[in-house]
Amino acid sequence: MFFLTARKIASCFLIAAFLILGNFQEAEARDSRTSSSGALYQKAQRSYYLLKSSKKNRAYRHQWVACIKKFISVYEKYPSSPQAYNALYTAGRLYQQLYDVARNGKDRDRASHYYYKVISEFKGGRLTDDALLHLGKIHLDKKKYPAALSAFEEILQKYPHGDQAAKAQKLKRSTAFHVPTQRAAKVKAAPGQVATPVLIKKVEYSRKPDGTRIAVHIDGPTKISQNRLSDPERVYFNFFNARLDSSIEQDTQIGGEVLTRLRASQFDETTSRLVLDIPANKGIEIAMSQEGSKVVIDLLAPGKRSIMAEKSKPVPQPKALLKVAAKPKPVATPKPVPVVAVKPKAVTALKAVPVAVAPRPKTVSRRQAPLIIVDPGHGGKDDGATSPNGLLEKELNLDISKRLKKILETRYGYQVVMTRHDDTFIPLEERGEIANERNADLFVSIHVNAAKRRSAHGIETYYLGVANSAQAQETAARENGELVHSVKDDQVQQILASMISTTKINASAVLASHVQERLHSAVKKKYSGVKDLGVKEGPFFVLHDTNMPSILVEVGFITYSREEKRLRRSDYLERLASAIAQGVHEFNRDRGPTI
């Protein structure tokens, strides 16, 4: 008996050892995969930084594509890794930025493709609402208003507390004007009674020889509308005065030839929505009919007919048959060619060759004079920096900005809008929106500098980028205020935060160069000891969301006694404003028809 017990004990130890070894090997393999995907992702990051640091490389399409392919390879080789999610989003952003430079519509379509993969293939994360917002903006740019509205509404429905919710709400309001409103039919009820919503009890699907059938089980009459959207291809059905049963699966991956994904959601309080994701370029036909308490939707392969759908009673509200037309096959990527031309004239202050900005499309209603947004930093509850003798930065910023506005309008004939006209607090995230909503040509933010080291002095001008010095980081942190901690701080944002588009960055750098050169030369003509701190990159939040060339000017240090005294003089402030205006005008003059 003792011998048998010992054998059992030995067997148990042996089994346990195999289990432990198996778990260890599995964990080791998992760690190895994670390590490999991380290493591949780091290579893609390095490729991006090389692209960003070279204006010459950014002028050529094949350099962009090579960088993007490195991120895509992370997803293709390690699709279930954490880096795959980040890599797909980054690929989408880079294709979108490439479109901003080259204006090649296929790049915009590729951006949509990778945003959609982020949304559809991964559980919602911190980048999913960003992908939805960019996807919606692309649809909006293409005047596909129902698709744009759907993306913005999905953000509000699934990520109501996310950082993109406020933007989505604003875009939803402006987009809704372009989408015809479909009102639900009023269900008659007895006086004093409220109509009871129809319950969608179950949603089923089954594969047939000629396609796939979806059955929606309802417990009463309802009106139904249908619509087809592209980029990606999908058809959705709205069930009015209807609610989903809580047991219904909201997201089902199908992976079939005519149906890839099935989604059900409570779109609003009185409307339920069924979304069918279908493969592109398949020529799929969609037929809807009714069988008693079931609404039947048949997805038919090209050239097939549904006998069962013919026998069924059609639903009278929508069209009986909606054909999804096949799209032309994508054209192969051409041989490497320059994205944009490179100007032969170098910008001395930057010691770099700027890439020419592609002309913006003209419209009949295009304003004649460029519109410039002048942004007086800080204001209201936000005083900005304060001098040892009580001089407030917010007051100086406003004074210089008013003078700048007047000079730009009267001397050069520009249109000018200020983000604030008095001592009002305007959040940083709203300042860029003011410029974007007006489709402005330039954005100039006026600030006065400060430093813990009282001897720090000089004039400097920033454009959006990475802070390459401790002083630039300190200045950005002070100007960003509390928002410096609210910006996402992960690998993807580290890559993308400093690069909205190559066109904007290059043009901003040139604008900063003109303004800095005029400021320094104008002040040193009359005043001694004026230090030229030059043109710098900095991660300023106020520059991040603008769509046009944007700069932030630091006209002097309020904490330096000599500069503080000068900043109290009206003639000195007038000189600063005049120099900034001259730099802006020189930039516009050299830029020519691109304004």
MOSUL-V984088 format. One record per backbone hydrogen bond with DSSP energy under -1.0 kcal/mol. NH is the residue of the N-H (numbers start at 1). CO is the residue of the C=O. Records with the same first field share a line. If there is no record, write none. Layout:
# MOSUL-V984088
NH=CO  CO
This chain:
# MOSUL-V984088
5=1
6=2
7=3
8=4
9=5
10=6
11=7
12=8
13=9
14=10
15=11
16=12
17=13
18=14
19=15
20=16
21=17
22=18
23=19
24=20
25=21
26=22
27=23
28=24
29=25
30=26
31=27
32=28
33=29
34=30
35=31
36=32
37=33
38=34
39=35
40=36
41=37
42=38
43=39
44=40
45=41
46=42
47=43
48=44
49=45
50=46
51=47
52=48
53=49
58=54
60=57
61=337
64=60
65=61
66=62
67=63
68=64
69=65
70=66
71=67
72=68
73=69
75=71
76=72
77=73
78=74
81=78
86=82
87=83
88=84
89=85
90=86
91=87
92=88
93=89
94=90
95=91
96=92
97=93
98=94
99=95
100=96
101=97
102=98
103=99
107=104
108=104
109=105
110=106
111=107
112=108
113=109
114=110
115=111
116=112
117=113
118=114
119=115
120=116
121=117
131=127
132=128
133=129
134=130
135=131
136=132
137=133
138=134
139=135
140=136
141=137
142=138
143=140
144=139
145=143
148=144
149=145
150=146
151=147
152=148
153=149
154=150
155=151
156=152
157=153
158=154
159=155
162=159
165=162
168=164
169=165
170=166
171=167
172=168
173=169
174=170
175=171
176=172
178=175
179=176
193=190
198=241
200=243
201=217
202=217
204=215
206=213
208=211
211=208
212=299
213=206
214=297
215=204
216=295
217=202
218=293
219=199
225=238
227=236
229=234
234=229
235=276
236=227
237=274
238=225
239=272
240=223
241=270
242=270
243=198
245=200
248=245
252=262
254=260
255=260
256=259
260=277
261=277
262=252
263=275
264=250
265=273
267=265
268=271
272=239
273=265
274=237
275=263
276=235
277=261
278=233
285=300
286=322
287=298
288=320
289=296
290=313
291=294
294=291
295=216
296=289
297=214
298=287
299=212
300=285
301=210
304=301
310=306
311=307
313=290
322=286
324=284
339=59
340=59
343=354
347=352
351=347
356=341
366=363
372=415
373=442
374=417
375=444
377=446
379=382
382=379
387=391
390=387
393=385
394=383
396=392
397=393
398=394
399=395
400=396
401=397
402=398
403=399
404=400
405=401
406=402
407=403
408=404
409=405
410=406
411=407
412=407
414=408
415=370
417=372
419=374
424=422
430=427
434=430
435=431
436=432
437=433
438=434
439=436
440=435
441=371
442=371
443=549
444=373
445=551
446=375
447=553
449=556
456=453
459=531
460=554
461=534
462=552
463=536
465=538
473=469
474=470
475=471
476=472
477=473
478=474
479=475
480=476
481=477
483=480
484=481
485=482
486=483
487=483
494=490
495=491
496=492
497=493
499=496
505=501
506=502
507=503
508=504
509=505
510=506
511=507
512=508
513=509
514=510
515=511
516=512
517=513
518=514
519=515
520=516
521=517
522=518
523=519
524=520
526=523
527=523
533=459
536=461
538=463
540=538
543=540
544=541
551=443
552=462
553=445
554=460
555=447
558=449
560=557
564=560
565=561
566=562
567=563
569=566
573=569
574=570
575=571
576=572
577=573
578=574
579=575
580=576
581=577
582=578
583=579
584=580
585=581
586=582
587=583
588=584
589=585
590=586
591=587
592=588
594=591
595=592
